[in-house]
């Protein structure tokens, strides 16, 4: 005879003992990747200015807007992590959409840089 033991998982609690709404892991991933991509965007802007290419292309303006999107996404995801109520889902969704917009702009920047390198 074999016995089956069922183990039920308890909902996670925060360190203060609150059983409120827990932030998802998506916010922490958005925040860390956004912060890293801000650094990459700043490196692109700096290298364009050092090599004197900033006036010749619109890549630095597009990258600047992408940097602002990533910074906003990072800020919103931080706020989403800090809030323990159900309204943080809206902040997380906004951070996700803004992150995707910044990623799209960075993709356009990459395409434009690639075509400038080919010429």
C-alpha positions in Angstrom: 0.0 0.0 0.0 1.3 3.4 -0.9 0.1 6.7 0.5 -0.2 9.8 -1.5 0.7 12.9 0.5 -0.7 16.2 -0.8 1.3 19.3 0.0 -0.4 22.7 -0.3 1.7 25.7 -0.9 1.0 28.7 1.3 0.8 32.2 -0.4 3.9 34.2 -0.2 4.1 36.9 2.5 6.1 40.0 2.4 8.7 40.5 5.3 6.2 42.8 7.2 3.6 40.0 7.4 1.1 41.6 5.0 -0.8 39.2 2.8 -1.6 41.9 0.2 -1.1 41.7 -3.5 2.4 40.5 -4.4 4.3 42.0 -7.3 5.0 39.7 -10.2 8.5 38.9 -11.3 7.9 40.7 -14.6 8.4 44.2 -13.0 11.9 43.3 -11.6 12.9 41.9 -15.0 11.7 45.1 -16.8 13.5 47.3 -14.3 16.9 45.5 -14.6 16.8 45.2 -18.3 15.6 48.8 -18.7 18.5 50.1 -16.6 21.0 48.1 -18.7 19.5 49.4 -21.9 19.8 53.0 -20.7 23.5 52.4 -20.4 23.7 51.0 -23.9 21.7 54.0 -25.3 24.0 56.4 -23.6 27.0 54.6 -25.0 25.5 54.9 -28.5 24.8 58.6 -28.1 28.3 59.3 -26.7 30.1 57.4 -29.4 28.1 59.2 -32.1 29.1 62.5 -30.7 32.8 61.5 -30.2 33.1 60.4 -33.8 31.2 63.4 -35.1 28.3 61.5 -36.6 25.6 63.1 -34.5 24.9 65.9 -36.9 24.8 63.6 -40.0 22.1 61.2 -38.8 18.9 61.1 -36.7 20.2 58.1 -34.8 21.1 60.1 -31.8 17.6 61.7 -31.5 15.9 58.3 -31.8 18.3 56.9 -29.2 17.6 59.8 -26.9 13.9 59.1 -27.1 14.5 55.4 -26.5 16.6 56.3 -23.4 13.7 58.4 -22.0 11.4 55.4 -22.6 13.7 53.0 -20.8 14.1 55.4 -17.9 10.3 55.8 -17.6 9.8 52.1 -17.8 12.4 51.5 -15.1 10.8 54.1 -12.9 7.3 52.7 -13.4 8.4 49.1 -12.7 10.1 50.3 -9.5 6.9 51.9 -8.4 5.0 48.7 -9.3 7.4 46.6 -7.1 7.0 49.0 -4.2 3.2 49.1 -4.1 1.5 46.2 -2.4 -2.0 46.8 -3.7 -3.8 45.7 -6.8 -3.2 49.0 -8.6 0.4 48.0 -9.3 -0.8 45.9 -12.3 -1.6 49.1 -14.1 1.9 50.4 -13.4 3.4 47.1 -14.5 1.4 47.1 -17.8 2.4 50.7 -18.5 6.1 49.9 -17.8 5.8 46.9 -20.1 4.3 48.9 -23.0 6.8 51.7 -22.6 9.6 49.2 -22.5 8.4 47.6 -25.7 8.3 51.1 -27.4 11.9 51.8 -26.3 13.0 48.4 -27.5 11.4 49.1 -30.9 13.2 52.4 -31.1 16.5 50.8 -30.2 15.8 48.2 -33.0 15.3 51.1 -35.5 18.5 52.6 -34.2 20.4 49.3 -34.8 19.0 49.1 -38.4 20.0 52.7 -39.1 23.5 52.2 -37.7 23.9 49.0 -39.7 23.0 50.7 -42.9 25.4 53.6 -42.2 28.2 51.1 -41.6 27.6 49.4 -44.9 28.0 52.5 -47.0 
